[in-house]
Amino acid sequence: MRLVVKGNGESVRIVQFVMKYGVRAVGVVDGDEVINLTATFPQYETTLALAQTAISRELKLQAMIEELLPQCDTRLSYDQLWQGEVGSEWHLLPPLDHRDSSRTYITGTGLTHTGSMQSRDQMHTDEQSSTEQSNQPQTDSARMFQMGLEGGKPGEGQRGTAPEWFYKGNGVCLRGHRGFLDIPSFARDGGEEPEFVGCYVIGPDGTPYRLGFALGNEWSDHATEKINYLYLAPSKLRTCSVGPELVLGESFEDLDVRVVVTRDGEQIYDSGGLKSGQQFMCHSLANCEDHHFKYPLHRQPGDVHLHYFGTSKLSYGERSWKFEPGDLIEVSAEGFSRSLINQVQAACPDAATPVVVKSL
């Protein structure tokens, strides 16, 4: 039986934030202001709590929010929240998370977009092999992509070809707007990956519910992956960011995302527009979701899932520079959400030398 993920209606933008004294809250974006839901309904201090109530009431999340909003009269400056640095009295959090970090799953699918195969293929082939003429795909990446072209958009009630899938970590790895993205001491580099993120909550009966989408920076170590494609799995175990807004009911058909990097106040990179959405994918959204949530492990009641869906190509092909601590990365999508900004930092100095495991 094919798994069906339940979606929502038209667009509403949700943010999670921290107020004074570390108090958490949920708000709805209204122009340059944020309507504070938690100030009126303190039981809803997280997006997860809102979603779980909507599920129990068998309501669309948007419908429940529209029911609550007329009773809310506390408004905040969105600029104040968006400008707030992590650790300050007022700052944004990821728009969906779980208080228990082990119950947030961060994952993704690759080789789903029609230009992504070329970017990955170039990582793992030399000039001679990549130009070799053949009727058959030359690399595992190319073969996987071809499988998607042939079976990634099945008919209703059918299961299609599985896409490439990867694990990024749990809530320990999750960062919000203006959070720090780490370059660990054992890493060869950092690598921006501007994408859209599907945001999901698992209902009490194991049904996955898609709340909507958010901007994300998947942030990987492409230099490590380039050594050998079998290093893809460890190259993905890095911090990543999601936010600032969770957009309910947004169509995942035709979206543009862009990333700009600045260093010491000077722009050093601009990706230009990158396409994302089902129009540019060889796998349907439903097929990607089916193959993620078919596993019982991924349908445990109360868990949160954040899933990166990729873009038509990597942000860059070749570059002569590497990321440095202090670099600012801004991911934007016009008309979708405010931009997502993160700063790069060096991390994990204790892992620069071999980790010693003690026996008991």
N, C-alpha and C positions, 0 to 999 in steps of 0.2 A: 504494500500500500504506500502510495506517494505521500510524503510529509507535506503539509500545507502550513505555511507561516502566515499568521494573521496580521494584516496591516491596518493603517489608519487613514483618515480623510485628508482635508486640506491643510495647508502649512500653518503651523504655530511654532514659535521659536522659544525653547526653554533653556535657561541657564541655571547652573548651581554655583553658589558662591559662599564665601566666608565673611561674616560681619565682625563687629567688635567682639573681643573675648573668645574668638574661635568658634562662634555659633554658626552652624550651617543653615543654609536656606535655599529655597527654590524660587525662581521668578520667571515671568513671561515677558519677553521683549516687546515693548510698545514704542516704536520710534527711537528716540534718544533716552527713553526711560525704561526701567524694569519694574514691573508690578510684583511686589513681594507677596507671594502666596503664603509663605510660612508665617509672616507676621499676623495673619488672620487665622490660619489653620496650622498651628504648631505641630500637629501630627504628621504634616507633610514637610519634613526637613530634607528629604532626598527625592530625586526623580524616581528612584526605585519604589519608594513608599506610595507615590502617586500612581505609578503603573500597577502596582499590586492591588490597590483599591479599585482601580478601573477594571482590572481583570475579574475581581471578585464580584463586582456589580454588573459585569457583562456589558460595560460601556466602552465606547471608543475613548481613548485618552483625551483627545481633543474635546469631545463632548463633555467630559467631566470637568476639564479645565474651564470651558466656557460657562459651566454651571457655577464654578467657584468664583470666577473673576469679578462679577458684579458686587460681591461682598467684600472685595479687597480694596482698601483705599490707601495703602502704603506704597509710595513710589520712590525709586532711587535713581540716581544719575547713572546711566549705562556707561558714560565716559569714565566716571570714577571707578567703576568696577573693572572696565576693560583696561584702564591704565594701571590698575593696582598690581604691584609686584607680589609674587608669592612670598608669604610670610608677613605681609603688611596687614593692617586691620581689615581692609576691604579688598578682596581679590577673587577672581573666578577660579572655579574648580573644573575638572572634566564634567561635561553635562550629564553623564551617566556613570555610576560606579557602584561598588558594594562596600559597605563598611568593613567587611572581612575581605582583605585583598586576595585571598586564595580563591574566592568565589567570583572573581572577574576573570574571564578567559579572553585573551587577546590573540587573534588569529588572522589569517588572510588567505586569499586565493591569488595565484599568479598565472601568467600566460593566458589570461582570459580576454584581453583586449587585442584588437587586430594589429596594433603596432608593437606590442610588448615582446613578441617573440624575437623580432629583429634585435632589440636592445639586449635581451638575454643571450641570444645566439652570439652576438659580437663579443660578449664577455668570455665565452667558453670555446671560441674557435680562433685559429690563427688565420692570416690573410689567405693562405693557400687553400685551406679546407673550406673556408666560408665562400670562396668563389668557385669551388669545384662544381661542375655541372652534373646533375643527377636527377632522375625522376622521383627519387625518394628523399625525404627529409634527412639531413646529414647528422643532426645532433638529437639528443634526448629532448632538449627544449623544443626543437622544431617538430619532433614526432608528437610530443604532448599537445602542441598547438594544433597540429593537423587533426588529432583525435577530437579536439574541441570543435573544430570546423565541421567535422562529420557528425558529431553526436552531442554537442553541447546545448542544443535548444530542442529538447524532446517535446512531443505533443502532450496535451493535457492527460494526466493520469499515467504517464510513462516516466521512467527514470533514465536520464541521459548519461553520457560519459562523465566520469568524475574529473574535475579540474585539479590542477596542482594546488596543494594545500600546505600551509606552514603555520607553525606555532611561534608566537612572539613572547609569551610569558603571561603572567597574571597581573593583578593590580599593583604589585610592587614596581612593575615597569611603566605604569601609566602616569603621564604628566598632562596637566591642563595648559591653558593659555598662560604664557610667560613662565612656565616651568622650564627646568633645565634638562637638556638632552645630553647624555653622557657619551664621552669617548673614553672607554675603560683603558686602563694601562696596558692591557693585553691586546687591544684592538689595533688594526692597521690604519683605520680611517673611520670617519663617519660619512653617512650618505643620506641626503634628504630624499624622501619619497612622498610627494604631495598626493593625497588620495582622498576618497570619500569613504566613510566608515559606517557600516550598518550597526545599529544599536538595538540590542535585543534583551528581553527578560523572559525567563522560563516560568510559565504558570504552574499552579499547584498540581495539575494533572500531567505535567511534562510537555505541554504545548508551548512552542516558541512563539513569542509575540515580537514583531518588529515595531519599535516605537518610531523610528525614522532614521535620518542620516546626519552625520556631522563631518566637518573638515578634519583631516588628520595628517600627521607627518609620521610615516611608518619608520623612518630613521634606522638604517641598516649599515652594515660594514661591507660595502661592495668590493673593497680591496681584498678582504679575506675570501669572499665568495669567488673572486676572479682566479684565485690560485687553483681551485678545483670546484666544480659545481656541487660536489658532495659536501662542501663546506657551507652550502646555503643554510642548512639548519642552524649551526652555531652562529652564523653571521646575522641571523635574525634576532638572536637573544640580546636585545638592546632596549633601552628606554624608548618610548614613543609618545606622541601627544595626540590628543583629541579635543576638539572644541573650536571656538568658545561656546557654540550653540548646538543644541539638538533640534533639528528641524523636522517637525512632524508632517507627514503626508506629502513630502516632496517627491516628485516623480524622478526615478532613477533612469532617465532615458537619454538626455543630452545635456551634459554638464561640462563646464570648463573650469580648470584649476590652474593656478600659476604659483611659482615660488620665486622669491627674491632673497638674496643673501647680502648682508652688509657687514663690513668690517671697519671698525673705528670710524663709523659714520659715513663710509664710502661704499657705494654699491659695487660688488665684485661679481655678481651673477644675477641673471634674469632668465628664467626658463622660457618665457613666453607662454602662450596658452597651450594647455594639455587637455586632450579630450578624455572624458570618462562617461560611463553610462551604457545601457544595454544596446544602443544603436551602434556602439563601437566595440562590442564584445562578441566573441564566438560562443560564449556560454550565456544562458539567460540568468537573470537574478534568481529566479525560482530554482534553477538547477544547482547554482552555487549554494543556496541556502539548504536545499535538500541534502546535498552531500556533506554539509557541515553538521546538520542536525539529525542525520540518520543514526548517529552514534548515541547510544544511551547515556554515555558519559556527558554528552553535550545537551542533555535534556533533564537535568536535575533541578527540581523545583526551587525557585528563588535565586538561581544563578543569573549573572549578567554576562553577556557576550558582546564584544566589540570586534567587528570583522572588517578588515581592510580589503577593498575591492579592486585596487590598482587603477592604472591609467593606460592610455594608448601607447605610451613609451616611457622609458625612464626620463627623469628630469634632464639628464645630461648624457652625452655620448662619451666624449673624452674631455678631461680638464687637466690643467697644469698645476693646480693648487689643491691643497688639502684643507679641511676644516681645522680651525684653531679655536682654543677657548676664547670666549667673548664674542664670537660671530653670532649675528642675529639672523634667524630664518623666519620669513613671513610667508605663510600659505594663504592664498586668497581665492575666492570664487565669487565673482560679481553677481549680486542679486540673490545669493544663497545665504550668506552669514557674514558677520564681521570676520576679519582675518584672524588667523591663528599665528601668534608670534612666540618663538622659543629661542633661548640662548644656549649656546654650546658650552660645555664645561668638561675639564679633565676629571676622571673619576676612578675609583677602585685602585688606589695606589698600593693597597695591601696585596693585590693580585699580580703585581709586576714580577714577583718571584714565585716559584712553585708553592702551591698551597699544600701544607702538610696535614695529613689526616692522622689523628691520634687514635690509637686502639684502646679499648676499655677492657 
